[in-house]
Amino acid sequence: MTNTQLKLIRLYLGLTQKDFATYVNVAESTIAKIEAGFTGVSEVTKARVYRKFDVTENNSEITRRNNRCTRTYIRIHARN
């Protein structure tokens, strides 16, 4: 899971960084640092997100959707 993918999941859910952090049981500062690119998504954070959504990293549907969302996000922001 990349920083962008984590952010896209949060945005898809319509949650603030604070609410998403609470939802996946990590510090709000952790989400902010990940989204700002100051740190990567740790294995612990990744596991908490996957556990919350009852998926694994190898879940092909989630991977496919994340990849498509990432490409769309990059295209939109490349225009700006």
PyMOL Python script that loads the backbone (N, CA, C, O; Angstrom):
from pymol import cmd

cmd.read_pdbstr("""\
ATOM      1  N   MET A   1       0.848  -1.170   0.000  1.00  0.00           N
ATOM      2  CA  MET A   1       0.000   0.000   0.000  1.00  0.00           C
ATOM      3  C   MET A   1       0.894   1.233   0.000  1.00  0.00           C
ATOM      4  O   MET A   1       1.821   1.352   0.801  1.00  0.00           O
ATOM      5  N   THR A   2       0.595   2.138  -0.909  1.00  0.00           N
ATOM      6  CA  THR A   2       1.367   3.372  -0.995  1.00  0.00           C
ATOM      7  C   THR A   2       0.696   4.477  -0.173  1.00  0.00           C
ATOM      8  O   THR A   2      -0.433   4.329   0.294  1.00  0.00           O
ATOM      9  N   ASN A   3       1.411   5.570  -0.013  1.00  0.00           N
ATOM     10  CA  ASN A   3       0.867   6.733   0.691  1.00  0.00           C
ATOM     11  C   ASN A   3      -0.399   7.232  -0.015  1.00  0.00           C
ATOM     12  O   ASN A   3      -1.401   7.551   0.625  1.00  0.00           O
ATOM     13  N   THR A   4      -0.326   7.291  -1.339  1.00  0.00           N
ATOM     14  CA  THR A   4      -1.462   7.765  -2.129  1.00  0.00           C
ATOM     15  C   THR A   4      -2.658   6.838  -1.977  1.00  0.00           C
ATOM     16  O   THR A   4      -3.790   7.304  -1.853  1.00  0.00           O
ATOM     17  N   GLN A   5      -2.423   5.554  -1.984  1.00  0.00           N
ATOM     18  CA  GLN A   5      -3.514   4.603  -1.833  1.00  0.00           C
ATOM     19  C   GLN A   5      -4.198   4.749  -0.476  1.00  0.00           C
ATOM     20  O   GLN A   5      -5.423   4.674  -0.380  1.00  0.00           O
ATOM     21  N   LEU A   6      -3.405   4.959   0.566  1.00  0.00           N
ATOM     22  CA  LEU A   6      -3.983   5.163   1.887  1.00  0.00           C
ATOM     23  C   LEU A   6      -4.877   6.406   1.880  1.00  0.00           C
ATOM     24  O   LEU A   6      -5.989   6.386   2.407  1.00  0.00           O
ATOM     25  N   LYS A   7      -4.382   7.472   1.284  1.00  0.00           N
ATOM     26  CA  LYS A   7      -5.164   8.707   1.217  1.00  0.00           C
ATOM     27  C   LYS A   7      -6.437   8.502   0.409  1.00  0.00           C
ATOM     28  O   LYS A   7      -7.500   8.996   0.786  1.00  0.00           O
ATOM     29  N   LEU A   8      -6.338   7.780  -0.693  1.00  0.00           N
ATOM     30  CA  LEU A   8      -7.515   7.532  -1.518  1.00  0.00           C
ATOM     31  C   LEU A   8      -8.573   6.725  -0.767  1.00  0.00           C
ATOM     32  O   LEU A   8      -9.769   6.967  -0.928  1.00  0.00           O
ATOM     33  N   ILE A   9      -8.143   5.785   0.036  1.00  0.00           N
ATOM     34  CA  ILE A   9      -9.093   5.011   0.851  1.00  0.00           C
ATOM     35  C   ILE A   9      -9.818   5.950   1.809  1.00  0.00           C
ATOM     36  O   ILE A   9     -11.039   5.888   1.952  1.00  0.00           O
ATOM     37  N   ARG A  10      -9.051   6.816   2.462  1.00  0.00           N
ATOM     38  CA  ARG A  10      -9.652   7.767   3.410  1.00  0.00           C
ATOM     39  C   ARG A  10     -10.642   8.681   2.709  1.00  0.00           C
ATOM     40  O   ARG A  10     -11.755   8.892   3.192  1.00  0.00           O
ATOM     41  N   LEU A  11     -10.232   9.226   1.561  1.00  0.00           N
ATOM     42  CA  LEU A  11     -11.108  10.122   0.824  1.00  0.00           C
ATOM     43  C   LEU A  11     -12.359   9.406   0.331  1.00  0.00           C
ATOM     44  O   LEU A  11     -13.458   9.960   0.367  1.00  0.00           O
ATOM     45  N   TYR A  12     -12.185   8.175  -0.129  1.00  0.00           N
ATOM     46  CA  TYR A  12     -13.326   7.374  -0.582  1.00  0.00           C
ATOM     47  C   TYR A  12     -14.349   7.209   0.536  1.00  0.00           C
ATOM     48  O   TYR A  12     -15.556   7.250   0.294  1.00  0.00           O
ATOM     49  N   LEU A  13     -13.868   7.025   1.748  1.00  0.00           N
ATOM     50  CA  LEU A  13     -14.755   6.863   2.898  1.00  0.00           C
ATOM     51  C   LEU A  13     -15.330   8.193   3.372  1.00  0.00           C
ATOM     52  O   LEU A  13     -16.257   8.219   4.181  1.00  0.00           O
ATOM     53  N   GLY A  14     -14.782   9.296   2.869  1.00  0.00           N
ATOM     54  CA  GLY A  14     -15.271  10.612   3.259  1.00  0.00           C
ATOM     55  C   GLY A  14     -14.909  10.986   4.688  1.00  0.00           C
ATOM     56  O   GLY A  14     -15.646  11.707   5.361  1.00  0.00           O
ATOM     57  N   LEU A  15     -13.759  10.483   5.144  1.00  0.00           N
ATOM     58  CA  LEU A  15     -13.346  10.722   6.525  1.00  0.00           C
ATOM     59  C   LEU A  15     -12.232  11.762   6.588  1.00  0.00           C
ATOM     60  O   LEU A  15     -11.418  11.873   5.671  1.00  0.00           O
ATOM     61  N   THR A  16     -12.205  12.515   7.674  1.00  0.00           N
ATOM     62  CA  THR A  16     -11.075  13.404   7.945  1.00  0.00           C
ATOM     63  C   THR A  16      -9.890  12.538   8.358  1.00  0.00           C
ATOM     64  O   THR A  16     -10.048  11.350   8.638  1.00  0.00           O
ATOM     65  N   GLN A  17      -8.713  13.137   8.395  1.00  0.00           N
ATOM     66  CA  GLN A  17      -7.546  12.387   8.861  1.00  0.00           C
ATOM     67  C   GLN A  17      -7.770  11.900  10.291  1.00  0.00           C
ATOM     68  O   GLN A  17      -7.419  10.771  10.632  1.00  0.00           O
ATOM     69  N   LYS A  18      -8.349  12.751  11.111  1.00  0.00           N
ATOM     70  CA  LYS A  18      -8.596  12.390  12.506  1.00  0.00           C
ATOM     71  C   LYS A  18      -9.562  11.217  12.615  1.00  0.00           C
ATOM     72  O   LYS A  18      -9.313  10.274  13.367  1.00  0.00           O
ATOM     73  N   ASP A  19     -10.661  11.269  11.871  1.00  0.00           N
ATOM     74  CA  ASP A  19     -11.650  10.189  11.926  1.00  0.00           C
ATOM     75  C   ASP A  19     -11.102   8.884  11.351  1.00  0.00           C
ATOM     76  O   ASP A  19     -11.377   7.803  11.873  1.00  0.00           O
ATOM     77  N   PHE A  20     -10.325   8.992  10.274  1.00  0.00           N
ATOM     78  CA  PHE A  20      -9.727   7.794   9.683  1.00  0.00           C
ATOM     79  C   PHE A  20      -8.732   7.164  10.646  1.00  0.00           C
ATOM     80  O   PHE A  20      -8.692   5.943  10.798  1.00  0.00           O
ATOM     81  N   ALA A  21      -7.926   8.005  11.295  1.00  0.00           N
ATOM     82  CA  ALA A  21      -6.952   7.511  12.275  1.00  0.00           C
ATOM     83  C   ALA A  21      -7.658   6.754  13.395  1.00  0.00           C
ATOM     84  O   ALA A  21      -7.219   5.678  13.802  1.00  0.00           O
ATOM     85  N   THR A  22      -8.742   7.317  13.880  1.00  0.00           N
ATOM     86  CA  THR A  22      -9.525   6.652  14.926  1.00  0.00           C
ATOM     87  C   THR A  22     -10.096   5.339  14.396  1.00  0.00           C
ATOM     88  O   THR A  22     -10.083   4.321  15.089  1.00  0.00           O
ATOM     89  N   TYR A  23     -10.592   5.373  13.169  1.00  0.00           N
ATOM     90  CA  TYR A  23     -11.213   4.206  12.534  1.00  0.00           C
ATOM     91  C   TYR A  23     -10.246   3.030  12.437  1.00  0.00           C
ATOM     92  O   TYR A  23     -10.629   1.883  12.669  1.00  0.00           O
ATOM     93  N   VAL A  24      -8.980   3.321  12.089  1.00  0.00           N
ATOM     94  CA  VAL A  24      -7.999   2.238  11.940  1.00  0.00           C
ATOM     95  C   VAL A  24      -7.069   2.106  13.146  1.00  0.00           C
ATOM     96  O   VAL A  24      -6.133   1.306  13.136  1.00  0.00           O
ATOM     97  N   ASN A  25      -7.338   2.902  14.187  1.00  0.00           N
ATOM     98  CA  ASN A  25      -6.626   2.797  15.456  1.00  0.00           C
ATOM     99  C   ASN A  25      -5.137   3.139  15.349  1.00  0.00           C
ATOM    100  O   ASN A  25      -4.276   2.388  15.808  1.00  0.00           O
ATOM    101  N   VAL A  26      -4.855   4.300  14.727  1.00  0.00           N
ATOM    102  CA  VAL A  26      -3.497   4.842  14.708  1.00  0.00           C
ATOM    103  C   VAL A  26      -3.585   6.319  15.085  1.00  0.00           C
ATOM    104  O   VAL A  26      -4.676   6.887  15.132  1.00  0.00           O
ATOM    105  N   ALA A  27      -2.454   6.927  15.350  1.00  0.00           N
ATOM    106  CA  ALA A  27      -2.433   8.349  15.707  1.00  0.00           C
ATOM    107  C   ALA A  27      -2.759   9.204  14.481  1.00  0.00           C
ATOM    108  O   ALA A  27      -2.391   8.869  13.354  1.00  0.00           O
ATOM    109  N   GLU A  28      -3.451  10.306  14.725  1.00  0.00           N
ATOM    110  CA  GLU A  28      -3.769  11.236  13.640  1.00  0.00           C
ATOM    111  C   GLU A  28      -2.491  11.731  12.967  1.00  0.00           C
ATOM    112  O   GLU A  28      -2.452  11.899  11.748  1.00  0.00           O
ATOM    113  N   SER A  29      -1.454  11.963  13.756  1.00  0.00           N
ATOM    114  CA  SER A  29      -0.181  12.438  13.199  1.00  0.00           C
ATOM    115  C   SER A  29       0.429  11.410  12.245  1.00  0.00           C
ATOM    116  O   SER A  29       1.115  11.774  11.290  1.00  0.00           O
ATOM    117  N   THR A  30       0.181  10.141  12.502  1.00  0.00           N
ATOM    118  CA  THR A  30       0.677   9.085  11.615  1.00  0.00           C
ATOM    119  C   THR A  30       0.055   9.227  10.232  1.00  0.00           C
ATOM    120  O   THR A  30       0.756   9.172   9.221  1.00  0.00           O
ATOM    121  N   ILE A  31      -1.256   9.410  10.190  1.00  0.00           N
ATOM    122  CA  ILE A  31      -1.954   9.569   8.904  1.00  0.00           C
ATOM    123  C   ILE A  31      -1.469  10.834   8.201  1.00  0.00           C
ATOM    124  O   ILE A  31      -1.218  10.816   6.996  1.00  0.00           O
ATOM    125  N   ALA A  32      -1.336  11.921   8.940  1.00  0.00           N
ATOM    126  CA  ALA A  32      -0.873  13.180   8.350  1.00  0.00           C
ATOM    127  C   ALA A  32       0.532  13.034   7.756  1.00  0.00           C
ATOM    128  O   ALA A  32       0.793  13.514   6.653  1.00  0.00           O
ATOM    129  N   LYS A  33       1.427  12.378   8.480  1.00  0.00           N
ATOM    130  CA  LYS A  33       2.803  12.194   7.998  1.00  0.00           C
ATOM    131  C   LYS A  33       2.845  11.295   6.764  1.00  0.00           C
ATOM    132  O   LYS A  33       3.611  11.545   5.833  1.00  0.00           O
ATOM    133  N   ILE A  34       2.023  10.256   6.760  1.00  0.00           N
ATOM    134  CA  ILE A  34       1.967   9.355   5.603  1.00  0.00           C
ATOM    135  C   ILE A  34       1.472  10.121   4.382  1.00  0.00           C
ATOM    136  O   ILE A  34       2.089  10.066   3.318  1.00  0.00           O
ATOM    137  N   GLU A  35       0.364  10.831   4.534  1.00  0.00           N
ATOM    138  CA  GLU A  35      -0.225  11.539   3.402  1.00  0.00           C
ATOM    139  C   GLU A  35       0.667  12.667   2.894  1.00  0.00           C
ATOM    140  O   GLU A  35       0.648  12.983   1.705  1.00  0.00           O
ATOM    141  N   ALA A  36       1.442  13.272   3.778  1.00  0.00           N
ATOM    142  CA  ALA A  36       2.351  14.351   3.373  1.00  0.00           C
ATOM    143  C   ALA A  36       3.637  13.804   2.759  1.00  0.00           C
ATOM    144  O   ALA A  36       4.437  14.567   2.218  1.00  0.00           O
ATOM    145  N   GLY A  37       3.840  12.493   2.838  1.00  0.00           N
ATOM    146  CA  GLY A  37       5.024  11.879   2.256  1.00  0.00           C
ATOM    147  C   GLY A  37       6.241  11.890   3.155  1.00  0.00           C
ATOM    148  O   GLY A  37       7.345  11.579   2.709  1.00  0.00           O
ATOM    149  N   PHE A  38       6.053  12.245   4.419  1.00  0.00           N
ATOM    150  CA  PHE A  38       7.184  12.265   5.352  1.00  0.00           C
ATOM    151  C   PHE A  38       7.578  10.870   5.821  1.00  0.00           C
ATOM    152  O   PHE A  38       8.705  10.647   6.263  1.00  0.00           O
ATOM    153  N   THR A  39       6.649   9.945   5.721  1.00  0.00           N
ATOM    154  CA  THR A  39       6.914   8.564   6.120  1.00  0.00           C
ATOM    155  C   THR A  39       6.079   7.637   5.248  1.00  0.00           C
ATOM    156  O   THR A  39       5.057   8.038   4.691  1.00  0.00           O
ATOM    157  N   GLY A  40       6.529   6.402   5.140  1.00  0.00           N
ATOM    158  CA  GLY A  40       5.776   5.421   4.372  1.00  0.00           C
ATOM    159  C   GLY A  40       4.709   4.767   5.240  1.00  0.00           C
ATOM    160  O   GLY A  40       4.610   5.038   6.436  1.00  0.00           O
ATOM    161  N   VAL A  41       3.927   3.916   4.626  1.00  0.00           N
ATOM    162  CA  VAL A  41       2.904   3.178   5.360  1.00  0.00           C
ATOM    163  C   VAL A  41       3.593   1.979   6.004  1.00  0.00           C
ATOM    164  O   VAL A  41       4.076   1.082   5.312  1.00  0.00           O
ATOM    165  N   SER A  42       3.633   1.973   7.325  1.00  0.00           N
ATOM    166  CA  SER A  42       4.305   0.875   8.028  1.00  0.00           C
ATOM    167  C   SER A  42       3.504  -0.417   7.896  1.00  0.00           C
ATOM    168  O   SER A  42       2.322  -0.400   7.551  1.00  0.00           O
ATOM    169  N   GLU A  43       4.157  -1.518   8.173  1.00  0.00           N
ATOM    170  CA  GLU A  43       3.479  -2.811   8.134  1.00  0.00           C
ATOM    171  C   GLU A  43       2.334  -2.864   9.143  1.00  0.00           C
ATOM    172  O   GLU A  43       1.300  -3.480   8.889  1.00  0.00           O
ATOM    173  N   VAL A  44       2.529  -2.210  10.291  1.00  0.00           N
ATOM    174  CA  VAL A  44       1.485  -2.188  11.331  1.00  0.00           C
ATOM    175  C   VAL A  44       0.263  -1.427  10.839  1.00  0.00           C
ATOM    176  O   VAL A  44      -0.865  -1.903  10.975  1.00  0.00           O
ATOM    177  N   THR A  45       0.483  -0.244  10.268  1.00  0.00           N
ATOM    178  CA  THR A  45      -0.637   0.558   9.760  1.00  0.00           C
ATOM    179  C   THR A  45      -1.331  -0.159   8.629  1.00  0.00           C
ATOM    180  O   THR A  45      -2.560  -0.189   8.562  1.00  0.00           O
ATOM    181  N   LYS A  46      -0.536  -0.745   7.729  1.00  0.00           N
ATOM    182  CA  LYS A  46      -1.094  -1.504   6.619  1.00  0.00           C
ATOM    183  C   LYS A  46      -1.979  -2.637   7.135  1.00  0.00           C
ATOM    184  O   LYS A  46      -3.090  -2.839   6.645  1.00  0.00           O
ATOM    185  N   ALA A  47      -1.486  -3.364   8.114  1.00  0.00           N
ATOM    186  CA  ALA A  47      -2.242  -4.481   8.680  1.00  0.00           C
ATOM    187  C   ALA A  47      -3.545  -4.002   9.310  1.00  0.00           C
ATOM    188  O   ALA A  47      -4.574  -4.668   9.197  1.00  0.00           O
ATOM    189  N   ARG A  48      -3.503  -2.861   9.965  1.00  0.00           N
ATOM    190  CA  ARG A  48      -4.719  -2.335  10.603  1.00  0.00           C
ATOM    191  C   ARG A  48      -5.761  -1.924   9.569  1.00  0.00           C
ATOM    192  O   ARG A  48      -6.955  -2.157   9.752  1.00  0.00           O
ATOM    193  N   VAL A  49      -5.301  -1.314   8.486  1.00  0.00           N
ATOM    194  CA  VAL A  49      -6.231  -0.929   7.411  1.00  0.00           C
ATOM    195  C   VAL A  49      -6.824  -2.181   6.782  1.00  0.00           C
ATOM    196  O   VAL A  49      -8.040  -2.275   6.613  1.00  0.00           O
ATOM    197  N   TYR A  50      -5.978  -3.140   6.434  1.00  0.00           N
ATOM    198  CA  TYR A  50      -6.470  -4.378   5.814  1.00  0.00           C
ATOM    199  C   TYR A  50      -7.419  -5.125   6.743  1.00  0.00           C
ATOM    200  O   TYR A  50      -8.439  -5.654   6.300  1.00  0.00           O
ATOM    201  N   ARG A  51      -7.086  -5.167   8.022  1.00  0.00           N
ATOM    202  CA  ARG A  51      -7.938  -5.860   8.989  1.00  0.00           C
ATOM    203  C   ARG A  51      -9.303  -5.178   9.087  1.00  0.00           C
ATOM    204  O   ARG A  51     -10.334  -5.846   9.169  1.00  0.00           O
ATOM    205  N   LYS A  52      -9.299  -3.861   9.077  1.00  0.00           N
ATOM    206  CA  LYS A  52     -10.545  -3.106   9.198  1.00  0.00           C
ATOM    207  C   LYS A  52     -11.470  -3.383   8.021  1.00  0.00           C
ATOM    208  O   LYS A  52     -12.692  -3.413   8.172  1.00  0.00           O
ATOM    209  N   PHE A  53     -10.876  -3.585   6.848  1.00  0.00           N
ATOM    210  CA  PHE A  53     -11.666  -3.852   5.645  1.00  0.00           C
ATOM    211  C   PHE A  53     -11.775  -5.330   5.323  1.00  0.00           C
ATOM    212  O   PHE A  53     -12.351  -5.712   4.304  1.00  0.00           O
ATOM    213  N   ASP A  54     -11.215  -6.164   6.200  1.00  0.00           N
ATOM    214  CA  ASP A  54     -11.277  -7.613   6.049  1.00  0.00           C
ATOM    215  C   ASP A  54     -10.736  -8.069   4.695  1.00  0.00           C
ATOM    216  O   ASP A  54     -11.357  -8.881   4.009  1.00  0.00           O
ATOM    217  N   VAL A  55      -9.581  -7.538   4.322  1.00  0.00           N
ATOM    218  CA  VAL A  55      -8.925  -7.931   3.073  1.00  0.00           C
ATOM    219  C   VAL A  55      -7.456  -8.211   3.342  1.00  0.00           C
ATOM    220  O   VAL A  55      -6.931  -7.887   4.407  1.00  0.00           O
ATOM    221  N   THR A  56      -6.815  -8.804   2.382  1.00  0.00           N
ATOM    222  CA  THR A  56      -5.373  -8.996   2.440  1.00  0.00           C
ATOM    223  C   THR A  56      -4.743  -8.231   1.293  1.00  0.00           C
ATOM    224  O   THR A  56      -5.432  -7.823   0.358  1.00  0.00           O
ATOM    225  N   GLU A  57      -3.453  -8.039   1.364  1.00  0.00           N
ATOM    226  CA  GLU A  57      -2.751  -7.313   0.306  1.00  0.00           C
ATOM    227  C   GLU A  57      -2.881  -8.044  -1.026  1.00  0.00           C
ATOM    228  O   GLU A  57      -2.804  -7.420  -2.085  1.00  0.00           O
ATOM    229  N   ASN A  58      -3.073  -9.342  -0.984  1.00  0.00           N
ATOM    230  CA  ASN A  58      -3.170 -10.122  -2.211  1.00  0.00           C
ATOM    231  C   ASN A  58      -4.580 -10.178  -2.778  1.00  0.00           C
ATOM    232  O   ASN A  58      -4.814 -10.820  -3.801  1.00  0.00           O
ATOM    233  N   ASN A  59      -5.521  -9.509  -2.117  1.00  0.00           N
ATOM    234  CA  ASN A  59      -6.890  -9.487  -2.610  1.00  0.00           C
ATOM    235  C   ASN A  59      -6.904  -8.753  -3.947  1.00  0.00           C
ATOM    236  O   ASN A  59      -6.692  -7.541  -3.996  1.00  0.00           O
ATOM    237  N   SER A  60      -7.150  -9.477  -5.015  1.00  0.00           N
ATOM    238  CA  SER A  60      -6.996  -8.910  -6.351  1.00  0.00           C
ATOM    239  C   SER A  60      -7.955  -7.757  -6.623  1.00  0.00           C
ATOM    240  O   SER A  60      -7.578  -6.805  -7.305  1.00  0.00           O
ATOM    241  N   GLU A  61      -9.159  -7.811  -6.122  1.00  0.00           N
ATOM    242  CA  GLU A  61     -10.125  -6.741  -6.368  1.00  0.00           C
ATOM    243  C   GLU A  61      -9.675  -5.436  -5.710  1.00  0.00           C
ATOM    244  O   GLU A  61      -9.741  -4.372  -6.325  1.00  0.00           O
ATOM    245  N   ILE A  62      -9.225  -5.519  -4.473  1.00  0.00           N
ATOM    246  CA  ILE A  62      -8.752  -4.322  -3.783  1.00  0.00           C
ATOM    247  C   ILE A  62      -7.512  -3.774  -4.486  1.00  0.00           C
ATOM    248  O   ILE A  62      -7.394  -2.564  -4.682  1.00  0.00           O
ATOM    249  N   THR A  63      -6.602  -4.644  -4.861  1.00  0.00           N
ATOM    250  CA  THR A  63      -5.392  -4.210  -5.553  1.00  0.00           C
ATOM    251  C   THR A  63      -5.736  -3.531  -6.871  1.00  0.00           C
ATOM    252  O   THR A  63      -5.182  -2.482  -7.199  1.00  0.00           O
ATOM    253  N   ARG A  64      -6.649  -4.129  -7.625  1.00  0.00           N
ATOM    254  CA  ARG A  64      -7.059  -3.569  -8.916  1.00  0.00           C
ATOM    255  C   ARG A  64      -7.679  -2.190  -8.729  1.00  0.00           C
ATOM    256  O   ARG A  64      -7.350  -1.257  -9.463  1.00  0.00           O
ATOM    257  N   ARG A  65      -8.575  -2.054  -7.752  1.00  0.00           N
ATOM    258  CA  ARG A  65      -9.216  -0.760  -7.499  1.00  0.00           C
ATOM    259  C   ARG A  65      -8.206   0.280  -7.039  1.00  0.00           C
ATOM    260  O   ARG A  65      -8.252   1.428  -7.481  1.00  0.00           O
ATOM    261  N   ASN A  66      -7.302  -0.109  -6.163  1.00  0.00           N
ATOM    262  CA  ASN A  66      -6.276   0.824  -5.690  1.00  0.00           C
ATOM    263  C   ASN A  66      -5.414   1.312  -6.842  1.00  0.00           C
ATOM    264  O   ASN A  66      -5.106   2.500  -6.930  1.00  0.00           O
ATOM    265  N   ASN A  67      -5.023   0.403  -7.723  1.00  0.00           N
ATOM    266  CA  ASN A  67      -4.189   0.779  -8.860  1.00  0.00           C
ATOM    267  C   ASN A  67      -4.924   1.743  -9.780  1.00  0.00           C
ATOM    268  O   ASN A  67      -4.341   2.719 -10.251  1.00  0.00           O
ATOM    269  N   ARG A  68      -6.198   1.476 -10.038  1.00  0.00           N
ATOM    270  CA  ARG A  68      -6.992   2.351 -10.897  1.00  0.00           C
ATOM    271  C   ARG A  68      -7.154   3.729 -10.247  1.00  0.00           C
ATOM    272  O   ARG A  68      -7.019   4.751 -10.920  1.00  0.00           O
ATOM    273  N   CYS A  69      -7.441   3.761  -8.953  1.00  0.00           N
ATOM    274  CA  CYS A  69      -7.590   5.030  -8.236  1.00  0.00           C
ATOM    275  C   CYS A  69      -6.286   5.813  -8.225  1.00  0.00           C
ATOM    276  O   CYS A  69      -6.289   7.035  -8.373  1.00  0.00           O
ATOM    277  N   THR A  70      -5.185   5.118  -8.052  1.00  0.00           N
ATOM    278  CA  THR A  70      -3.883   5.788  -8.039  1.00  0.00           C
ATOM    279  C   THR A  70      -3.604   6.421  -9.391  1.00  0.00           C
ATOM    280  O   THR A  70      -3.153   7.564  -9.454  1.00  0.00           O
ATOM    281  N   ARG A  71      -3.863   5.704 -10.468  1.00  0.00           N
ATOM    282  CA  ARG A  71      -3.644   6.254 -11.808  1.00  0.00           C
ATOM    283  C   ARG A  71      -4.521   7.476 -12.047  1.00  0.00           C
ATOM    284  O   ARG A  71      -4.056   8.471 -12.603  1.00  0.00           O
ATOM    285  N   THR A  72      -5.786   7.412 -11.632  1.00  0.00           N
ATOM    286  CA  THR A  72      -6.702   8.547 -11.787  1.00  0.00           C
ATOM    287  C   THR A  72      -6.220   9.732 -10.978  1.00  0.00           C
ATOM    288  O   THR A  72      -6.229  10.860 -11.468  1.00  0.00           O
ATOM    289  N   TYR A  73      -5.801   9.495  -9.753  1.00  0.00           N
ATOM    290  CA  TYR A  73      -5.299  10.555  -8.861  1.00  0.00           C
ATOM    291  C   TYR A  73      -4.086  11.239  -9.492  1.00  0.00           C
ATOM    292  O   TYR A  73      -3.987  12.466  -9.475  1.00  0.00           O
ATOM    293  N   ILE A  74      -3.189  10.469 -10.034  1.00  0.00           N
ATOM    294  CA  ILE A  74      -1.977  11.011 -10.646  1.00  0.00           C
ATOM    295  C   ILE A  74      -2.334  11.843 -11.880  1.00  0.00           C
ATOM    296  O   ILE A  74      -1.769  12.918 -12.086  1.00  0.00           O
ATOM    297  N   ARG A  75      -3.260  11.356 -12.693  1.00  0.00           N
ATOM    298  CA  ARG A  75      -3.660  12.105 -13.894  1.00  0.00           C
ATOM    299  C   ARG A  75      -4.291  13.441 -13.517  1.00  0.00           C
ATOM    300  O   ARG A  75      -3.992  14.462 -14.136  1.00  0.00           O
ATOM    301  N   ILE A  76      -5.152  13.444 -12.518  1.00  0.00           N
ATOM    302  CA  ILE A  76      -5.837  14.666 -12.098  1.00  0.00           C
ATOM    303  C   ILE A  76      -4.821  15.678 -11.582  1.00  0.00           C
ATOM    304  O   ILE A  76      -4.880  16.855 -11.936  1.00  0.00           O
ATOM    305  N   HIS A  77      -3.893  15.225 -10.749  1.00  0.00           N
ATOM    306  CA  HIS A  77      -2.931  16.143 -10.155  1.00  0.00           C
ATOM    307  C   HIS A  77      -1.816  16.536 -11.105  1.00  0.00           C
ATOM    308  O   HIS A  77      -1.147  17.545 -10.880  1.00  0.00           O
ATOM    309  N   ALA A  78      -1.602  15.770 -12.154  1.00  0.00           N
ATOM    310  CA  ALA A  78      -0.586  16.136 -13.145  1.00  0.00           C
ATOM    311  C   ALA A  78      -1.053  17.335 -13.965  1.00  0.00           C
ATOM    312  O   ALA A  78      -0.238  18.092 -14.493  1.00  0.00           O
ATOM    313  N   ARG A  79      -2.367  17.499 -14.066  1.00  0.00           N
ATOM    314  CA  ARG A  79      -2.924  18.635 -14.824  1.00  0.00           C
ATOM    315  C   ARG A  79      -2.737  19.948 -14.085  1.00  0.00           C
ATOM    316  O   ARG A  79      -2.673  21.012 -14.700  1.00  0.00           O
ATOM    317  N   ASN A  80      -2.650  19.871 -12.775  1.00  0.00           N
ATOM    318  CA  ASN A  80      -2.575  21.108 -11.947  1.00  0.00           C
ATOM    319  C   ASN A  80      -1.198  21.624 -11.813  1.00  0.00           C
ATOM    320  O   ASN A  80      -0.981  22.642 -11.156  1.00  0.00           O
TER     321      ASN A  80
END
""", "prot")
cmd.dss("prot")
cmd.show_as("cartoon", "prot")
cmd.util.cbc("prot")
cmd.orient("prot")
